[in-house]
Amino acid sequence: MAASRIRSTAVAASSDCEAWPYLDEGVLRPSRSRKVCMTCHWFRHHAGAECIPVLTCQLHRGQIAQGEHLIRRCQGWTDDMVRQRGWAPEVG
């Protein structure tokens, strides 16, 4: 029962983000370092319609165009928590 509830929540969240607008150049700026959308804590990807990836920024609640997640970032870029604290910080 719990697994179906989690699955339905994930489906609702992914279909929700497909309605978000695309982020424009006013938000995303070019980056030539490792500080790009893909390495940000707020970056997520979901399987959209027909399994086409939907790239999103949870901070700005917007979609990122294909390929832009590799060469752009926003002012709100935050290092991924895994990099900050390690894979399992509760063990240490």
Distance bins in CASP14 RR format, pairs under 12 A and 6 or more apart:
PFRMAT RR
TARGET T0000
AUTHOR 0000-0000-0000
RMODE 2
METHOD distances of the structure
MODEL  1
1 7 0 0 0 0 0 1 0 0 0 0 0
1 8 0 0 0 0 0 1 0 0 0 0 0
2 8 0 0 0 0 0 1 0 0 0 0 0
2 9 0 0 0 0 0 1 0 0 0 0 0
3 9 0 0 0 0 0 1 0 0 0 0 0
3 10 0 0 0 0 0 1 0 0 0 0 0
4 10 0 0 0 0 0 1 0 0 0 0 0
4 11 0 0 0 0 0 1 0 0 0 0 0
5 11 0 0 0 0 0 1 0 0 0 0 0
5 12 0 0 0 0 0 1 0 0 0 0 0
6 12 0 0 0 0 0 1 0 0 0 0 0
6 13 0 0 0 0 0 1 0 0 0 0 0
7 13 0 0 0 0 0 1 0 0 0 0 0
7 14 0 0 0 0 0 1 0 0 0 0 0
8 14 0 0 0 0 0 1 0 0 0 0 0
8 15 0 0 0 0 0 1 0 0 0 0 0
9 15 0 0 0 0 0 1 0 0 0 0 0
9 16 0 0 0 0 0 1 0 0 0 0 0
10 16 0 0 0 0 0 1 0 0 0 0 0
10 17 0 0 0 0 0 1 0 0 0 0 0
10 44 0 0 0 0 0 1 0 0 0 0 0
10 46 0 0 0 0 1 0 0 0 0 0 0
10 47 0 0 0 0 1 0 0 0 0 0 0
10 48 0 0 0 0 0 1 0 0 0 0 0
11 17 0 0 0 0 0 1 0 0 0 0 0
11 18 0 0 0 0 0 1 0 0 0 0 0
11 46 0 0 0 0 1 0 0 0 0 0 0
11 47 0 0 0 0 1 0 0 0 0 0 0
11 48 0 0 0 0 0 1 0 0 0 0 0
11 49 0 0 0 0 0 1 0 0 0 0 0
12 18 0 0 0 0 0 1 0 0 0 0 0
12 19 0 0 0 0 0 1 0 0 0 0 0
12 46 0 0 0 0 0 1 0 0 0 0 0
13 19 0 0 0 0 0 1 0 0 0 0 0
13 20 0 0 0 0 0 1 0 0 0 0 0
13 44 0 0 0 0 1 0 0 0 0 0 0
13 46 1 0 0 1 0 0 0 0 0 0 0
13 47 0 0 0 0 0 1 0 0 0 0 0
13 48 0 0 0 0 0 1 0 0 0 0 0
13 54 0 0 0 0 0 1 0 0 0 0 0
13 56 0 0 0 0 1 0 0 0 0 0 0
13 58 0 0 0 0 0 1 0 0 0 0 0
13 61 0 0 0 0 0 1 0 0 0 0 0
14 20 0 0 0 0 0 1 0 0 0 0 0
14 44 0 0 0 0 1 0 0 0 0 0 0
14 45 0 0 0 0 1 0 0 0 0 0 0
14 46 1 1 0 0 0 0 0 0 0 0 0
14 47 1 0 0 1 0 0 0 0 0 0 0
14 48 1 0 0 1 0 0 0 0 0 0 0
14 49 0 0 0 0 1 0 0 0 0 0 0
14 51 0 0 0 0 0 1 0 0 0 0 0
14 52 0 0 0 0 0 1 0 0 0 0 0
14 53 0 0 0 0 0 1 0 0 0 0 0
14 54 1 0 0 1 0 0 0 0 0 0 0
14 55 0 0 0 0 0 1 0 0 0 0 0
14 56 0 0 0 0 1 0 0 0 0 0 0
14 63 0 0 0 0 0 1 0 0 0 0 0
15 46 0 0 0 0 1 0 0 0 0 0 0
15 47 0 0 0 0 0 1 0 0 0 0 0
15 48 1 0 0 1 0 0 0 0 0 0 0
15 49 0 0 0 0 1 0 0 0 0 0 0
15 54 0 0 0 0 1 0 0 0 0 0 0
16 44 0 0 0 0 0 1 0 0 0 0 0
16 46 0 0 0 0 1 0 0 0 0 0 0
16 48 0 0 0 0 0 1 0 0 0 0 0
16 54 0 0 0 0 0 1 0 0 0 0 0
16 56 0 0 0 0 1 0 0 0 0 0 0
16 58 0 0 0 0 0 1 0 0 0 0 0
16 61 0 0 0 0 1 0 0 0 0 0 0
16 62 0 0 0 0 0 1 0 0 0 0 0
16 63 0 0 0 0 0 1 0 0 0 0 0
17 43 0 0 0 0 0 1 0 0 0 0 0
17 44 1 0 0 1 0 0 0 0 0 0 0
17 45 0 0 0 0 1 0 0 0 0 0 0
17 46 1 0 0 1 0 0 0 0 0 0 0
17 47 0 0 0 0 0 1 0 0 0 0 0
17 48 0 0 0 0 1 0 0 0 0 0 0
17 53 0 0 0 0 0 1 0 0 0 0 0
17 54 1 0 0 1 0 0 0 0 0 0 0
17 55 0 0 0 0 1 0 0 0 0 0 0
17 56 1 0 1 0 0 0 0 0 0 0 0
17 57 0 0 0 0 1 0 0 0 0 0 0
17 58 0 0 0 0 1 0 0 0 0 0 0
17 60 0 0 0 0 0 1 0 0 0 0 0
17 61 1 0 0 1 0 0 0 0 0 0 0
17 62 1 0 0 1 0 0 0 0 0 0 0
17 63 1 0 0 1 0 0 0 0 0 0 0
17 64 0 0 0 0 0 1 0 0 0 0 0
18 46 1 0 0 1 0 0 0 0 0 0 0
18 47 0 0 0 0 0 1 0 0 0 0 0
18 48 1 0 0 1 0 0 0 0 0 0 0
18 49 1 0 0 1 0 0 0 0 0 0 0
18 50 0 0 0 0 0 1 0 0 0 0 0
18 52 0 0 0 0 1 0 0 0 0 0 0
18 53 0 0 0 0 0 1 0 0 0 0 0
18 54 1 0 1 0 0 0 0 0 0 0 0
18 55 0 0 0 0 0 1 0 0 0 0 0
18 56 0 0 0 0 1 0 0 0 0 0 0
18 62 0 0 0 0 0 1 0 0 0 0 0
18 63 1 0 0 1 0 0 0 0 0 0 0
19 48 0 0 0 0 0 1 0 0 0 0 0
19 49 0 0 0 0 0 1 0 0 0 0 0
19 54 0 0 0 0 0 1 0 0 0 0 0
19 56 0 0 0 0 0 1 0 0 0 0 0
19 61 0 0 0 0 0 1 0 0 0 0 0
19 62 0 0 0 0 1 0 0 0 0 0 0
19 63 0 0 0 0 1 0 0 0 0 0 0
20 44 0 0 0 0 0 1 0 0 0 0 0
20 46 0 0 0 0 0 1 0 0 0 0 0
20 54 0 0 0 0 1 0 0 0 0 0 0
20 55 0 0 0 0 0 1 0 0 0 0 0
20 56 1 0 0 1 0 0 0 0 0 0 0
20 57 0 0 0 0 1 0 0 0 0 0 0
20 58 0 0 0 0 1 0 0 0 0 0 0
20 59 0 0 0 0 0 1 0 0 0 0 0
20 60 0 0 0 0 1 0 0 0 0 0 0
20 61 1 0 1 0 0 0 0 0 0 0 0
20 62 1 1 0 0 0 0 0 0 0 0 0
20 63 1 0 1 0 0 0 0 0 0 0 0
20 64 0 0 0 0 1 0 0 0 0 0 0
21 27 0 0 0 0 0 1 0 0 0 0 0
21 56 0 0 0 0 0 1 0 0 0 0 0
21 57 0 0 0 0 0 1 0 0 0 0 0
21 60 0 0 0 0 1 0 0 0 0 0 0
21 61 0 0 0 0 1 0 0 0 0 0 0
21 62 1 0 1 0 0 0 0 0 0 0 0
21 63 1 0 0 1 0 0 0 0 0 0 0
21 64 0 0 0 0 0 1 0 0 0 0 0
21 65 0 0 0 0 0 1 0 0 0 0 0
22 28 0 0 0 0 1 0 0 0 0 0 0
22 54 0 0 0 0 0 1 0 0 0 0 0
22 55 0 0 0 0 1 0 0 0 0 0 0
22 56 0 0 0 0 0 1 0 0 0 0 0
22 57 0 0 0 0 0 1 0 0 0 0 0
22 60 0 0 0 0 0 1 0 0 0 0 0
22 61 0 0 0 0 0 1 0 0 0 0 0
22 62 1 0 0 1 0 0 0 0 0 0 0
22 63 1 0 1 0 0 0 0 0 0 0 0
22 64 1 0 0 1 0 0 0 0 0 0 0
22 65 1 0 1 0 0 0 0 0 0 0 0
22 66 0 0 0 0 0 1 0 0 0 0 0
22 68 0 0 0 0 1 0 0 0 0 0 0
22 69 0 0 0 0 0 1 0 0 0 0 0
22 72 0 0 0 0 0 1 0 0 0 0 0
23 29 0 0 0 0 0 1 0 0 0 0 0
23 37 0 0 0 0 1 0 0 0 0 0 0
23 42 0 0 0 0 0 1 0 0 0 0 0
23 43 0 0 0 0 0 1 0 0 0 0 0
23 55 0 0 0 0 1 0 0 0 0 0 0
23 56 0 0 0 0 1 0 0 0 0 0 0
23 57 1 0 0 1 0 0 0 0 0 0 0
23 58 0 0 0 0 0 1 0 0 0 0 0
23 59 0 0 0 0 0 1 0 0 0 0 0
23 60 1 0 1 0 0 0 0 0 0 0 0
23 61 0 0 0 0 1 0 0 0 0 0 0
23 62 1 0 1 0 0 0 0 0 0 0 0
23 63 1 0 0 1 0 0 0 0 0 0 0
23 64 1 0 1 0 0 0 0 0 0 0 0
23 65 0 0 0 0 1 0 0 0 0 0 0
23 68 1 0 0 1 0 0 0 0 0 0 0
23 69 0 0 0 0 0 1 0 0 0 0 0
23 72 0 0 0 0 1 0 0 0 0 0 0
23 73 0 0 0 0 0 1 0 0 0 0 0
23 74 1 0 0 1 0 0 0 0 0 0 0
23 75 0 0 0 0 0 1 0 0 0 0 0
23 76 0 0 0 0 0 1 0 0 0 0 0
24 60 0 0 0 0 0 1 0 0 0 0 0
24 62 0 0 0 0 0 1 0 0 0 0 0
24 63 0 0 0 0 0 1 0 0 0 0 0
24 64 0 0 0 0 0 1 0 0 0 0 0
24 65 0 0 0 0 1 0 0 0 0 0 0
24 68 0 0 0 0 0 1 0 0 0 0 0
24 72 0 0 0 0 0 1 0 0 0 0 0
24 74 0 0 0 0 0 1 0 0 0 0 0
25 65 0 0 0 0 0 1 0 0 0 0 0
25 68 0 0 0 0 1 0 0 0 0 0 0
25 71 0 0 0 0 0 1 0 0 0 0 0
25 72 0 0 0 0 1 0 0 0 0 0 0
25 74 0 0 0 0 0 1 0 0 0 0 0
26 60 0 0 0 0 0 1 0 0 0 0 0
26 72 0 0 0 0 0 1 0 0 0 0 0
26 74 0 0 0 0 1 0 0 0 0 0 0
26 75 0 0 0 0 1 0 0 0 0 0 0
27 37 0 0 0 0 0 1 0 0 0 0 0
27 42 0 0 0 0 0 1 0 0 0 0 0
27 57 0 0 0 0 1 0 0 0 0 0 0
27 59 0 0 0 0 1 0 0 0 0 0 0
27 60 1 0 1 0 0 0 0 0 0 0 0
27 61 0 0 0 0 0 1 0 0 0 0 0
27 62 0 0 0 0 1 0 0 0 0 0 0
27 63 0 0 0 0 0 1 0 0 0 0 0
27 64 0 0 0 0 1 0 0 0 0 0 0
27 65 0 0 0 0 0 1 0 0 0 0 0
27 68 0 0 0 0 0 1 0 0 0 0 0
27 72 0 0 0 0 1 0 0 0 0 0 0
27 73 0 0 0 0 1 0 0 0 0 0 0
27 74 1 0 1 0 0 0 0 0 0 0 0
27 75 0 0 0 0 1 0 0 0 0 0 0
27 76 0 0 0 0 1 0 0 0 0 0 0
27 77 0 0 0 0 0 1 0 0 0 0 0
28 36 0 0 0 0 1 0 0 0 0 0 0
28 37 1 0 0 1 0 0 0 0 0 0 0
28 40 0 0 0 0 0 1 0 0 0 0 0
28 43 0 0 0 0 0 1 0 0 0 0 0
28 55 0 0 0 0 0 1 0 0 0 0 0
28 57 0 0 0 0 1 0 0 0 0 0 0
28 59 0 0 0 0 0 1 0 0 0 0 0
28 60 0 0 0 0 1 0 0 0 0 0 0
28 62 0 0 0 0 0 1 0 0 0 0 0
28 63 0 0 0 0 0 1 0 0 0 0 0
28 64 1 0 0 1 0 0 0 0 0 0 0
28 65 0 0 0 0 1 0 0 0 0 0 0
28 67 0 0 0 0 0 1 0 0 0 0 0
28 68 1 0 0 1 0 0 0 0 0 0 0
28 69 0 0 0 0 1 0 0 0 0 0 0
28 70 0 0 0 0 0 1 0 0 0 0 0
28 71 0 0 0 0 1 0 0 0 0 0 0
28 72 1 0 1 0 0 0 0 0 0 0 0
28 73 1 0 0 1 0 0 0 0 0 0 0
28 74 1 0 1 0 0 0 0 0 0 0 0
28 75 0 0 0 0 1 0 0 0 0 0 0
28 76 0 0 0 0 0 1 0 0 0 0 0
28 77 0 0 0 0 0 1 0 0 0 0 0
29 35 0 0 0 0 0 1 0 0 0 0 0
29 36 0 0 0 0 0 1 0 0 0 0 0
29 37 0 0 0 0 0 1 0 0 0 0 0
29 68 0 0 0 0 0 1 0 0 0 0 0
29 71 0 0 0 0 1 0 0 0 0 0 0
29 72 1 0 0 1 0 0 0 0 0 0 0
29 73 1 0 0 1 0 0 0 0 0 0 0
29 74 1 0 0 1 0 0 0 0 0 0 0
29 75 1 0 0 1 0 0 0 0 0 0 0
29 76 0 0 0 0 0 1 0 0 0 0 0
29 77 0 0 0 0 1 0 0 0 0 0 0
30 36 0 0 0 0 1 0 0 0 0 0 0
30 37 0 0 0 0 0 1 0 0 0 0 0
30 68 0 0 0 0 1 0 0 0 0 0 0
30 70 0 0 0 0 0 1 0 0 0 0 0
30 71 1 0 0 1 0 0 0 0 0 0 0
30 72 1 0 1 0 0 0 0 0 0 0 0
30 73 0 0 0 0 1 0 0 0 0 0 0
30 74 0 0 0 0 0 1 0 0 0 0 0
31 37 0 0 0 0 1 0 0 0 0 0 0
31 38 0 0 0 0 0 1 0 0 0 0 0
31 39 0 0 0 0 1 0 0 0 0 0 0
31 40 0 0 0 0 0 1 0 0 0 0 0
31 68 0 0 0 0 0 1 0 0 0 0 0
31 69 0 0 0 0 0 1 0 0 0 0 0
31 70 0 0 0 0 1 0 0 0 0 0 0
31 71 1 0 0 1 0 0 0 0 0 0 0
31 72 1 0 1 0 0 0 0 0 0 0 0
31 73 1 0 1 0 0 0 0 0 0 0 0
31 74 0 0 0 0 1 0 0 0 0 0 0
31 75 0 0 0 0 0 1 0 0 0 0 0
31 76 0 0 0 0 0 1 0 0 0 0 0
31 77 0 0 0 0 1 0 0 0 0 0 0
32 70 0 0 0 0 0 1 0 0 0 0 0
32 71 0 0 0 0 1 0 0 0 0 0 0
32 72 0 0 0 0 0 1 0 0 0 0 0
32 73 0 0 0 0 0 1 0 0 0 0 0
33 39 0 0 0 0 1 0 0 0 0 0 0
33 70 0 0 0 0 0 1 0 0 0 0 0
33 71 0 0 0 0 0 1 0 0 0 0 0
33 72 0 0 0 0 0 1 0 0 0 0 0
33 73 0 0 0 0 1 0 0 0 0 0 0
33 77 0 0 0 0 1 0 0 0 0 0 0
34 40 0 0 0 0 0 1 0 0 0 0 0
34 70 0 0 0 0 0 1 0 0 0 0 0
34 71 0 0 0 0 0 1 0 0 0 0 0
34 73 0 0 0 0 1 0 0 0 0 0 0
34 77 0 0 0 0 0 1 0 0 0 0 0
34 79 0 0 0 0 1 0 0 0 0 0 0
34 80 0 0 0 0 0 1 0 0 0 0 0
34 83 0 0 0 0 0 1 0 0 0 0 0
35 41 0 0 0 0 0 1 0 0 0 0 0
35 43 0 0 0 0 0 1 0 0 0 0 0
35 70 0 0 0 0 0 1 0 0 0 0 0
35 71 0 0 0 0 0 1 0 0 0 0 0
35 72 0 0 0 0 1 0 0 0 0 0 0
35 73 1 0 1 0 0 0 0 0 0 0 0
35 74 0 0 0 0 1 0 0 0 0 0 0
35 75 0 0 0 0 0 1 0 0 0 0 0
35 76 0 0 0 0 1 0 0 0 0 0 0
35 77 1 0 1 0 0 0 0 0 0 0 0
35 78 0 0 0 0 1 0 0 0 0 0 0
35 79 0 0 0 0 1 0 0 0 0 0 0
35 80 0 0 0 0 0 1 0 0 0 0 0
35 83 0 0 0 0 0 1 0 0 0 0 0
36 43 0 0 0 0 1 0 0 0 0 0 0
36 55 0 0 0 0 0 1 0 0 0 0 0
36 57 0 0 0 0 0 1 0 0 0 0 0
36 64 0 0 0 0 0 1 0 0 0 0 0
36 67 0 0 0 0 1 0 0 0 0 0 0
36 68 0 0 0 0 1 0 0 0 0 0 0
36 69 1 0 0 1 0 0 0 0 0 0 0
36 70 1 0 1 0 0 0 0 0 0 0 0
36 71 1 0 0 1 0 0 0 0 0 0 0
36 72 1 0 0 1 0 0 0 0 0 0 0
36 73 1 0 1 0 0 0 0 0 0 0 0
36 74 0 0 0 0 0 1 0 0 0 0 0
36 77 0 0 0 0 1 0 0 0 0 0 0
36 79 0 0 0 0 0 1 0 0 0 0 0
36 80 0 0 0 0 0 1 0 0 0 0 0
37 43 1 0 1 0 0 0 0 0 0 0 0
37 44 0 0 0 0 0 1 0 0 0 0 0
37 45 0 0 0 0 0 1 0 0 0 0 0
37 55 1 0 0 1 0 0 0 0 0 0 0
37 56 0 0 0 0 1 0 0 0 0 0 0
37 57 1 0 0 1 0 0 0 0 0 0 0
37 58 0 0 0 0 0 1 0 0 0 0 0
37 59 0 0 0 0 0 1 0 0 0 0 0
37 60 0 0 0 0 0 1 0 0 0 0 0
37 62 0 0 0 0 0 1 0 0 0 0 0
37 63 0 0 0 0 0 1 0 0 0 0 0
37 64 1 0 1 0 0 0 0 0 0 0 0
37 65 0 0 0 0 0 1 0 0 0 0 0
37 66 0 0 0 0 0 1 0 0 0 0 0
37 67 0 0 0 0 1 0 0 0 0 0 0
37 68 1 0 0 1 0 0 0 0 0 0 0
37 69 1 1 0 0 0 0 0 0 0 0 0
37 70 1 0 0 1 0 0 0 0 0 0 0
37 71 0 0 0 0 1 0 0 0 0 0 0
37 72 1 0 0 1 0 0 0 0 0 0 0
37 73 1 0 1 0 0 0 0 0 0 0 0
37 74 1 0 0 1 0 0 0 0 0 0 0
37 76 0 0 0 0 0 1 0 0 0 0 0
37 77 1 0 0 1 0 0 0 0 0 0 0
37 78 0 0 0 0 0 1 0 0 0 0 0
37 80 0 0 0 0 0 1 0 0 0 0 0
38 44 0 0 0 0 0 1 0 0 0 0 0
38 45 0 0 0 0 1 0 0 0 0 0 0
38 53 0 0 0 0 0 1 0 0 0 0 0
38 55 0 0 0 0 1 0 0 0 0 0 0
38 56 0 0 0 0 0 1 0 0 0 0 0
38 57 0 0 0 0 0 1 0 0 0 0 0
38 64 0 0 0 0 1 0 0 0 0 0 0
38 66 0 0 0 0 0 1 0 0 0 0 0
38 67 0 0 0 0 1 0 0 0 0 0 0
38 68 0 0 0 0 1 0 0 0 0 0 0
38 69 1 0 1 0 0 0 0 0 0 0 0
38 70 1 0 0 1 0 0 0 0 0 0 0
38 71 0 0 0 0 1 0 0 0 0 0 0
38 72 0 0 0 0 1 0 0 0 0 0 0
38 73 0 0 0 0 1 0 0 0 0 0 0
38 77 0 0 0 0 0 1 0 0 0 0 0
38 80 0 0 0 0 1 0 0 0 0 0 0
39 69 0 0 0 0 1 0 0 0 0 0 0
39 70 0 0 0 0 1 0 0 0 0 0 0
39 71 0 0 0 0 0 1 0 0 0 0 0
39 72 0 0 0 0 0 1 0 0 0 0 0
39 73 0 0 0 0 1 0 0 0 0 0 0
39 77 0 0 0 0 1 0 0 0 0 0 0
39 78 0 0 0 0 1 0 0 0 0 0 0
39 79 1 0 0 1 0 0 0 0 0 0 0
39 80 1 0 0 1 0 0 0 0 0 0 0
39 81 0 0 0 0 0 1 0 0 0 0 0
39 82 0 0 0 0 0 1 0 0 0 0 0
39 83 0 0 0 0 1 0 0 0 0 0 0
39 84 0 0 0 0 0 1 0 0 0 0 0
40 55 0 0 0 0 0 1 0 0 0 0 0
40 56 0 0 0 0 0 1 0 0 0 0 0
40 57 1 0 0 1 0 0 0 0 0 0 0
40 58 0 0 0 0 1 0 0 0 0 0 0
40 59 0 0 0 0 1 0 0 0 0 0 0
40 60 0 0 0 0 0 1 0 0 0 0 0
40 64 0 0 0 0 0 1 0 0 0 0 0
40 69 0 0 0 0 1 0 0 0 0 0 0
40 70 0 0 0 0 0 1 0 0 0 0 0
40 72 0 0 0 0 0 1 0 0 0 0 0
40 73 1 0 0 1 0 0 0 0 0 0 0
40 74 0 0 0 0 1 0 0 0 0 0 0
40 75 0 0 0 0 0 1 0 0 0 0 0
40 76 1 0 0 1 0 0 0 0 0 0 0
40 77 1 0 1 0 0 0 0 0 0 0 0
40 78 1 0 0 1 0 0 0 0 0 0 0
40 79 1 0 0 1 0 0 0 0 0 0 0
40 80 1 0 0 1 0 0 0 0 0 0 0
40 81 0 0 0 0 0 1 0 0 0 0 0
40 82 0 0 0 0 0 1 0 0 0 0 0
40 83 0 0 0 0 0 1 0 0 0 0 0
41 57 0 0 0 0 0 1 0 0 0 0 0
41 58 0 0 0 0 1 0 0 0 0 0 0
41 59 0 0 0 0 1 0 0 0 0 0 0
41 73 0 0 0 0 0 1 0 0 0 0 0
41 74 0 0 0 0 0 1 0 0 0 0 0
41 76 0 0 0 0 1 0 0 0 0 0 0
41 77 0 0 0 0 1 0 0 0 0 0 0
41 78 1 0 1 0 0 0 0 0 0 0 0
41 79 1 0 0 1 0 0 0 0 0 0 0
41 80 1 0 1 0 0 0 0 0 0 0 0
41 81 1 0 1 0 0 0 0 0 0 0 0
41 82 0 0 0 0 1 0 0 0 0 0 0
41 83 0 0 0 0 1 0 0 0 0 0 0
41 84 0 0 0 0 1 0 0 0 0 0 0
41 85 0 0 0 0 0 1 0 0 0 0 0
42 55 0 0 0 0 0 1 0 0 0 0 0
42 56 0 0 0 0 1 0 0 0 0 0 0
42 57 1 0 1 0 0 0 0 0 0 0 0
42 58 1 0 1 0 0 0 0 0 0 0 0
42 59 1 0 1 0 0 0 0 0 0 0 0
42 60 1 0 0 1 0 0 0 0 0 0 0
42 61 0 0 0 0 1 0 0 0 0 0 0
42 62 0 0 0 0 0 1 0 0 0 0 0
42 64 0 0 0 0 0 1 0 0 0 0 0
42 69 0 0 0 0 0 1 0 0 0 0 0
42 73 0 0 0 0 0 1 0 0 0 0 0
42 74 0 0 0 0 1 0 0 0 0 0 0
42 75 0 0 0 0 0 1 0 0 0 0 0
42 76 1 0 0 1 0 0 0 0 0 0 0
42 77 0 0 0 0 1 0 0 0 0 0 0
42 78 1 0 0 1 0 0 0 0 0 0 0
42 79 0 0 0 0 0 1 0 0 0 0 0
42 80 0 0 0 0 1 0 0 0 0 0 0
42 81 0 0 0 0 0 1 0 0 0 0 0
43 53 0 0 0 0 0 1 0 0 0 0 0
43 54 0 0 0 0 0 1 0 0 0 0 0
43 55 1 0 0 1 0 0 0 0 0 0 0
43 56 1 0 0 1 0 0 0 0 0 0 0
43 57 1 0 0 1 0 0 0 0 0 0 0
43 58 1 0 0 1 0 0 0 0 0 0 0
43 59 0 0 0 0 1 0 0 0 0 0 0
43 60 0 0 0 0 0 1 0 0 0 0 0
43 62 0 0 0 0 0 1 0 0 0 0 0
43 63 0 0 0 0 0 1 0 0 0 0 0
43 64 1 0 0 1 0 0 0 0 0 0 0
43 68 0 0 0 0 0 1 0 0 0 0 0
43 69 1 0 0 1 0 0 0 0 0 0 0
43 70 0 0 0 0 0 1 0 0 0 0 0
43 72 0 0 0 0 0 1 0 0 0 0 0
43 73 0 0 0 0 1 0 0 0 0 0 0
43 74 0 0 0 0 0 1 0 0 0 0 0
43 76 0 0 0 0 0 1 0 0 0 0 0
43 77 0 0 0 0 1 0 0 0 0 0 0
43 78 0 0 0 0 1 0 0 0 0 0 0
43 79 0 0 0 0 0 1 0 0 0 0 0
43 80 0 0 0 0 1 0 0 0 0 0 0
44 53 0 0 0 0 0 1 0 0 0 0 0
44 54 0 0 0 0 1 0 0 0 0 0 0
44 55 1 0 0 1 0 0 0 0 0 0 0
44 56 1 0 1 0 0 0 0 0 0 0 0
44 57 1 0 0 1 0 0 0 0 0 0 0
44 58 1 0 1 0 0 0 0 0 0 0 0
44 59 0 0 0 0 0 1 0 0 0 0 0
44 60 0 0 0 0 0 1 0 0 0 0 0
44 61 0 0 0 0 0 1 0 0 0 0 0
44 62 0 0 0 0 0 1 0 0 0 0 0
44 63 0 0 0 0 0 1 0 0 0 0 0
44 64 0 0 0 0 1 0 0 0 0 0 0
44 69 0 0 0 0 0 1 0 0 0 0 0
44 80 0 0 0 0 0 1 0 0 0 0 0
45 51 0 0 0 0 0 1 0 0 0 0 0
45 52 0 0 0 0 0 1 0 0 0 0 0
45 53 1 0 1 0 0 0 0 0 0 0 0
45 54 1 0 0 1 0 0 0 0 0 0 0
45 55 1 0 1 0 0 0 0 0 0 0 0
45 56 1 0 0 1 0 0 0 0 0 0 0
45 57 0 0 0 0 0 1 0 0 0 0 0
45 58 0 0 0 0 0 1 0 0 0 0 0
45 63 0 0 0 0 0 1 0 0 0 0 0
45 64 0 0 0 0 1 0 0 0 0 0 0
45 66 0 0 0 0 0 1 0 0 0 0 0
45 67 0 0 0 0 0 1 0 0 0 0 0
45 69 0 0 0 0 1 0 0 0 0 0 0
46 52 0 0 0 0 1 0 0 0 0 0 0
46 53 1 0 0 1 0 0 0 0 0 0 0
46 54 1 0 1 0 0 0 0 0 0 0 0
46 55 0 0 0 0 1 0 0 0 0 0 0
46 56 1 0 0 1 0 0 0 0 0 0 0
46 58 0 0 0 0 0 1 0 0 0 0 0
46 63 0 0 0 0 1 0 0 0 0 0 0
46 64 0 0 0 0 0 1 0 0 0 0 0
47 53 1 0 0 1 0 0 0 0 0 0 0
47 54 1 0 0 1 0 0 0 0 0 0 0
47 55 0 0 0 0 0 1 0 0 0 0 0
48 54 1 0 1 0 0 0 0 0 0 0 0
48 55 0 0 0 0 0 1 0 0 0 0 0
48 56 0 0 0 0 0 1 0 0 0 0 0
48 63 0 0 0 0 0 1 0 0 0 0 0
52 63 0 0 0 0 0 1 0 0 0 0 0
52 66 0 0 0 0 1 0 0 0 0 0 0
53 63 0 0 0 0 0 1 0 0 0 0 0
53 64 0 0 0 0 0 1 0 0 0 0 0
53 65 0 0 0 0 0 1 0 0 0 0 0
53 66 1 0 0 1 0 0 0 0 0 0 0
53 67 0 0 0 0 0 1 0 0 0 0 0
53 69 0 0 0 0 1 0 0 0 0 0 0
54 62 0 0 0 0 1 0 0 0 0 0 0
54 63 1 0 0 1 0 0 0 0 0 0 0
54 64 0 0 0 0 1 0 0 0 0 0 0
54 65 0 0 0 0 0 1 0 0 0 0 0
54 66 0 0 0 0 1 0 0 0 0 0 0
54 69 0 0 0 0 0 1 0 0 0 0 0
55 62 0 0 0 0 1 0 0 0 0 0 0
55 63 1 0 0 1 0 0 0 0 0 0 0
55 64 1 0 1 0 0 0 0 0 0 0 0
55 65 1 0 0 1 0 0 0 0 0 0 0
55 66 1 0 0 1 0 0 0 0 0 0 0
55 67 1 0 0 1 0 0 0 0 0 0 0
55 68 1 0 0 1 0 0 0 0 0 0 0
55 69 1 0 1 0 0 0 0 0 0 0 0
55 70 0 0 0 0 1 0 0 0 0 0 0
55 72 0 0 0 0 0 1 0 0 0 0 0
56 62 1 0 1 0 0 0 0 0 0 0 0
56 63 1 0 1 0 0 0 0 0 0 0 0
56 64 1 0 0 1 0 0 0 0 0 0 0
56 65 0 0 0 0 0 1 0 0 0 0 0
56 68 0 0 0 0 0 1 0 0 0 0 0
56 69 0 0 0 0 1 0 0 0 0 0 0
57 63 1 0 0 1 0 0 0 0 0 0 0
57 64 1 0 0 1 0 0 0 0 0 0 0
57 65 0 0 0 0 0 1 0 0 0 0 0
57 68 0 0 0 0 0 1 0 0 0 0 0
57 69 0 0 0 0 1 0 0 0 0 0 0
57 72 0 0 0 0 0 1 0 0 0 0 0
57 73 0 0 0 0 1 0 0 0 0 0 0
57 74 1 0 0 1 0 0 0 0 0 0 0
57 75 0 0 0 0 0 1 0 0 0 0 0
57 76 0 0 0 0 1 0 0 0 0 0 0
57 77 0 0 0 0 1 0 0 0 0 0 0
57 78 0 0 0 0 0 1 0 0 0 0 0
58 64 0 0 0 0 0 1 0 0 0 0 0
58 74 0 0 0 0 0 1 0 0 0 0 0
58 76 0 0 0 0 0 1 0 0 0 0 0
58 78 0 0 0 0 0 1 0 0 0 0 0
59 73 0 0 0 0 0 1 0 0 0 0 0
59 74 1 0 0 1 0 0 0 0 0 0 0
59 75 0 0 0 0 1 0 0 0 0 0 0
59 76 1 0 0 1 0 0 0 0 0 0 0
59 77 0 0 0 0 1 0 0 0 0 0 0
59 78 1 0 0 1 0 0 0 0 0 0 0
60 73 0 0 0 0 0 1 0 0 0 0 0
60 74 1 0 0 1 0 0 0 0 0 0 0
60 75 0 0 0 0 0 1 0 0 0 0 0
60 76 0 0 0 0 1 0 0 0 0 0 0
60 77 0 0 0 0 0 1 0 0 0 0 0
62 68 0 0 0 0 0 1 0 0 0 0 0
62 69 0 0 0 0 0 1 0 0 0 0 0
62 74 0 0 0 0 0 1 0 0 0 0 0
63 69 0 0 0 0 0 1 0 0 0 0 0
64 70 0 0 0 0 1 0 0 0 0 0 0
64 71 0 0 0 0 0 1 0 0 0 0 0
64 72 1 0 0 1 0 0 0 0 0 0 0
64 73 0 0 0 0 0 1 0 0 0 0 0
64 74 0 0 0 0 1 0 0 0 0 0 0
65 71 0 0 0 0 0 1 0 0 0 0 0
65 72 0 0 0 0 1 0 0 0 0 0 0
66 72 0 0 0 0 0 1 0 0 0 0 0
68 74 0 0 0 0 0 1 0 0 0 0 0
69 77 0 0 0 0 0 1 0 0 0 0 0
73 79 0 0 0 0 0 1 0 0 0 0 0
78 84 0 0 0 0 1 0 0 0 0 0 0
79 85 0 0 0 0 1 0 0 0 0 0 0
79 86 0 0 0 0 0 1 0 0 0 0 0
80 86 0 0 0 0 1 0 0 0 0 0 0
80 87 0 0 0 0 0 1 0 0 0 0 0
81 87 0 0 0 0 0 1 0 0 0 0 0
81 88 0 0 0 0 0 1 0 0 0 0 0
81 89 0 0 0 0 1 0 0 0 0 0 0
82 88 0 0 0 0 1 0 0 0 0 0 0
82 89 0 0 0 0 1 0 0 0 0 0 0
83 89 0 0 0 0 0 1 0 0 0 0 0
85 91 0 0 0 0 0 1 0 0 0 0 0
85 92 0 0 0 0 1 0 0 0 0 0 0
86 92 0 0 0 0 1 0 0 0 0 0 0
END
